[in-house]
Each structure stands twice: as structure tokens, then as C-alpha cells.
């Protein structure tokens, strides 16, 4: 589900289940221990095709997704929905960067898992919040599903 900044202001309901795990799917190849079915993942990416691809991968793995095209929209979603388990954000976006967004998320929503990505920027240790992780672009579907699952599992243990 893609939200514009205006729609994010009125967001109030739970994200819809957009797909199911099927035999032969990406999710079927991933260890069941890494899949928290129904966990809500907020995808923040300014490139619409990349955002849709990430959402499709995660939905197929059993996650529910909400898509945001920029950091302000993502923050509006987080303000309205306390059920977000993880945020998957690109680093390079117009306006606020994904690293700045990750810092705000860690400070205001410490229980939300944070996974950042980029095809050009490789953050060094200390450049993103404690407990956040990085996956480089291009990522393959099983690696993305494993990374999100591991981040959610780790954040649940830390609470």
C-alpha cells in the first residue's frame, strides 16, 4: 500500500495483507524461524519500482507492508500506527536521508527494527543507529527476507 503524505495524515487502520506465501515462493525457501507472519514492515524508498519490488518480496514472505515515498511520510505513518515492527529504508532520498530517518526512528520508536539500504553509499560503523543493519543494493529476495526477519527477531528479544 503506497501512501502519499496527505494520505498518511489520515492513516489509521492496519495495513492490508497484500499477498500470500505460496509453494515455490521466495518465502518457501527461507527458514521458517525468520518469518514473523503478519509483521508490519514500513518500506521507505523514493524510487517507486524499487519500492514495489521490495514490497512484493516481503509480502510473498508473509509480511504486511506499508510503502512511503519519503521520510516525512514514513514519520507520519509511524505516528499513527504503533504496530510497525520494522522499517526498511533507502539512504539516498530527496530531503531527509534514510540515515537521518533511522536516527529519528531509533530515538522515538526504539522497538522498531531498522534495515537501511543503498546502491552507492556504504555507511561505516557508527553512521547509523545502534542495532540498525545494512543490506547493499542490489539485494536478492532471500537475503532481504532473511535480513528483515533477523532484525525483527533481534528487536523482539531486546524489548
The 8 nearest C-alpha neighbors of each residue, nearest first, counted from 0:
[[1, 65, 66, 2, 64, 14, 15, 17],
 [2, 0, 66, 67, 65, 3, 68, 51],
 [1, 3, 6, 7, 67, 66, 4, 0],
 [2, 4, 6, 5, 7, 1, 72, 67],
 [5, 3, 72, 7, 6, 2, 8, 71],
 [6, 4, 3, 8, 7, 9, 2, 72],
 [7, 5, 3, 8, 9, 2, 4, 10],
 [6, 8, 10, 4, 9, 5, 76, 2],
 [9, 7, 6, 5, 10, 75, 4, 76],
 [8, 10, 6, 7, 11, 5, 79, 76],
 [11, 9, 7, 8, 12, 6, 79, 76],
 [10, 12, 79, 9, 80, 13, 7, 8],
 [13, 11, 10, 14, 80, 15, 79, 9],
 [12, 14, 15, 11, 80, 82, 10, 39],
 [15, 13, 65, 63, 12, 16, 64, 39],
 [14, 16, 17, 13, 63, 0, 64, 65],
 [15, 17, 63, 18, 14, 58, 64, 37],
 [16, 18, 15, 58, 63, 19, 64, 0],
 [19, 17, 58, 16, 59, 20, 61, 55],
 [18, 20, 59, 21, 61, 58, 17, 60],
 [19, 21, 59, 61, 60, 26, 24, 18],
 [22, 20, 24, 19, 23, 27, 59, 26],
 [21, 23, 24, 27, 20, 26, 25, 28],
 [24, 22, 27, 21, 25, 28, 26, 20],
 [25, 23, 27, 26, 21, 22, 20, 59],
 [24, 26, 27, 28, 141, 60, 140, 23],
 [27, 25, 60, 29, 28, 24, 59, 20],
 [26, 28, 24, 25, 29, 23, 22, 21],
 [29, 27, 26, 25, 30, 24, 23, 141],
 [30, 28, 26, 27, 31, 141, 25, 145],
 [29, 31, 32, 33, 28, 34, 27, 26],
 [30, 32, 33, 34, 29, 27, 26, 35],
 [33, 31, 30, 34, 35, 148, 29, 152],
 [34, 32, 148, 31, 30, 149, 145, 35],
 [35, 33, 31, 148, 32, 36, 61, 60],
 [34, 36, 38, 37, 33, 148, 62, 61],
 [37, 35, 61, 62, 38, 34, 60, 63],
 [36, 38, 62, 63, 61, 39, 35, 16],
 [39, 37, 62, 36, 35, 84, 63, 40],
 [38, 40, 63, 83, 84, 64, 62, 37],
 [41, 39, 85, 64, 86, 84, 83, 63],
 [40, 42, 86, 65, 64, 66, 87, 85],
 [43, 41, 66, 87, 88, 86, 67, 65],
 [44, 42, 88, 67, 68, 69, 66, 87],
 [45, 43, 68, 89, 50, 46, 88, 42],
 [44, 46, 68, 69, 92, 47, 43, 50],
 [47, 45, 49, 44, 48, 50, 68, 51],
 [46, 48, 50, 49, 45, 51, 44, 68],
 [49, 47, 51, 50, 46, 52, 53, 45],
 [48, 50, 52, 46, 51, 47, 53, 44],
 [51, 49, 47, 53, 48, 44, 52, 46],
 [50, 52, 54, 48, 53, 49, 47, 55],
 [51, 53, 55, 49, 54, 50, 48, 56],
 [54, 52, 56, 50, 55, 51, 49, 57],
 [55, 53, 51, 57, 52, 56, 58, 64],
 [54, 56, 52, 58, 53, 57, 59, 51],
 [57, 55, 53, 59, 54, 58, 140, 52],
 [56, 58, 60, 54, 59, 62, 55, 53],
 [59, 57, 62, 61, 55, 60, 18, 56],
 [58, 60, 20, 56, 57, 61, 19, 18],
 [61, 59, 26, 57, 58, 20, 62, 56],
 [62, 60, 36, 58, 59, 20, 37, 19],
 [63, 61, 58, 37, 38, 57, 36, 60],
 [62, 64, 39, 16, 37, 58, 38, 40],
 [65, 63, 40, 39, 41, 54, 62, 66],
 [64, 66, 41, 0, 42, 1, 40, 14],
 [65, 67, 1, 42, 0, 41, 43, 2],
 [66, 68, 43, 73, 69, 72, 2, 1],
 [67, 69, 45, 44, 43, 66, 72, 70],
 [70, 68, 72, 67, 71, 45, 43, 44],
 [69, 71, 73, 72, 95, 100, 74, 43],
 [72, 70, 74, 73, 69, 75, 4, 95],
 [73, 71, 4, 75, 70, 74, 69, 67],
 [74, 72, 70, 76, 71, 75, 67, 77],
 [73, 75, 77, 71, 76, 72, 78, 70],
 [74, 76, 72, 78, 73, 77, 7, 8],
 [77, 75, 73, 79, 74, 78, 7, 80],
 [76, 78, 74, 80, 79, 75, 73, 81],
 [79, 77, 75, 76, 80, 74, 81, 73],
 [78, 80, 76, 77, 11, 75, 10, 81],
 [81, 79, 77, 82, 78, 76, 83, 11],
 [80, 82, 83, 77, 79, 78, 84, 108],
 [83, 81, 80, 84, 39, 13, 38, 77],
 [82, 84, 39, 81, 85, 40, 80, 111],
 [85, 83, 111, 39, 40, 38, 82, 112],
 [86, 84, 112, 40, 111, 113, 83, 41],
 [85, 87, 41, 113, 40, 42, 112, 88],
 [88, 86, 114, 42, 115, 43, 113, 41],
 [89, 87, 43, 115, 97, 42, 44, 116],
 [88, 90, 116, 44, 97, 117, 115, 91],
 [91, 89, 97, 96, 117, 98, 116, 92],
 [90, 92, 96, 89, 97, 117, 93, 120],
 [91, 93, 96, 45, 90, 94, 95, 97],
 [94, 92, 95, 91, 96, 69, 45, 70],
 [95, 93, 92, 96, 70, 69, 71, 91],
 [94, 96, 70, 93, 99, 97, 92, 100],
 [97, 95, 99, 98, 92, 90, 91, 100],
 [96, 98, 90, 100, 99, 89, 88, 101],
 [99, 97, 101, 96, 100, 90, 127, 102],
 [100, 98, 102, 96, 101, 97, 95, 103],
 [99, 101, 97, 103, 98, 102, 70, 104],
 [100, 102, 98, 104, 99, 103, 97, 105],
 [103, 101, 99, 105, 100, 104, 128, 106],
 [102, 104, 106, 100, 101, 105, 107, 99],
 [103, 105, 101, 108, 107, 106, 102, 100],
 [106, 104, 109, 102, 108, 103, 107, 101],
 [105, 107, 103, 104, 109, 108, 102, 101],
 [106, 108, 104, 105, 103, 109, 102, 110],
 [107, 109, 104, 105, 110, 111, 106, 103],
 [110, 108, 105, 111, 106, 107, 104, 112],
 [111, 109, 108, 154, 112, 158, 155, 84],
 [110, 112, 85, 84, 109, 108, 113, 83],
 [113, 111, 85, 150, 151, 154, 86, 84],
 [114, 112, 131, 86, 85, 87, 111, 132],
 [113, 115, 87, 132, 133, 131, 86, 88],
 [116, 114, 133, 88, 89, 87, 132, 134],
 [117, 115, 89, 134, 135, 133, 90, 88],
 [118, 116, 136, 135, 119, 120, 89, 90],
 [117, 119, 136, 135, 120, 137, 116, 121],
 [118, 120, 117, 121, 136, 135, 91, 90],
 [119, 121, 117, 122, 118, 90, 91, 116],
 [122, 120, 123, 119, 117, 135, 118, 133],
 [123, 121, 126, 120, 124, 127, 133, 125],
 [124, 122, 126, 125, 121, 127, 120, 133],
 [123, 125, 126, 122, 127, 128, 129, 121],
 [124, 126, 127, 123, 128, 129, 122, 131],
 [127, 125, 123, 124, 122, 128, 98, 129],
 [128, 126, 125, 98, 131, 129, 102, 101],
 [129, 127, 131, 102, 130, 105, 101, 126],
 [128, 130, 131, 127, 125, 105, 132, 102],
 [129, 131, 128, 132, 113, 112, 154, 150],
 [132, 130, 113, 129, 128, 114, 127, 112],
 [131, 133, 114, 115, 113, 130, 134, 150],
 [134, 132, 115, 116, 114, 135, 131, 122],
 [133, 135, 116, 115, 136, 138, 132, 114],
 [136, 134, 116, 117, 118, 137, 138, 133],
 [137, 135, 118, 138, 117, 116, 134, 119],
 [136, 138, 135, 118, 139, 117, 134, 116],
 [139, 137, 136, 135, 143, 142, 140, 134],
 [138, 140, 142, 141, 143, 137, 136, 144],
 [139, 141, 143, 142, 56, 144, 138, 25],
 [142, 140, 144, 143, 139, 145, 25, 29],
 [143, 141, 145, 140, 139, 144, 146, 138],
 [144, 142, 146, 140, 145, 141, 147, 139],
 [143, 145, 141, 147, 142, 146, 148, 140],
 [146, 144, 148, 142, 143, 147, 149, 141],
 [147, 145, 143, 149, 148, 144, 142, 150],
 [148, 146, 150, 144, 149, 145, 143, 151],
 [149, 147, 33, 145, 151, 146, 150, 34],
 [148, 150, 152, 146, 147, 151, 145, 153],
 [149, 151, 147, 153, 148, 152, 112, 146],
 [152, 150, 154, 148, 153, 149, 112, 155],
 [151, 153, 149, 155, 150, 154, 148, 156],
 [152, 154, 150, 156, 151, 155, 149, 157],
 [153, 155, 157, 151, 156, 152, 112, 110],
 [154, 156, 152, 158, 153, 157, 151, 110],
 [157, 155, 153, 154, 158, 152, 151, 110],
 [156, 158, 154, 155, 153, 110, 152, 109],
 [157, 155, 156, 154, 110, 109, 153, 111]]
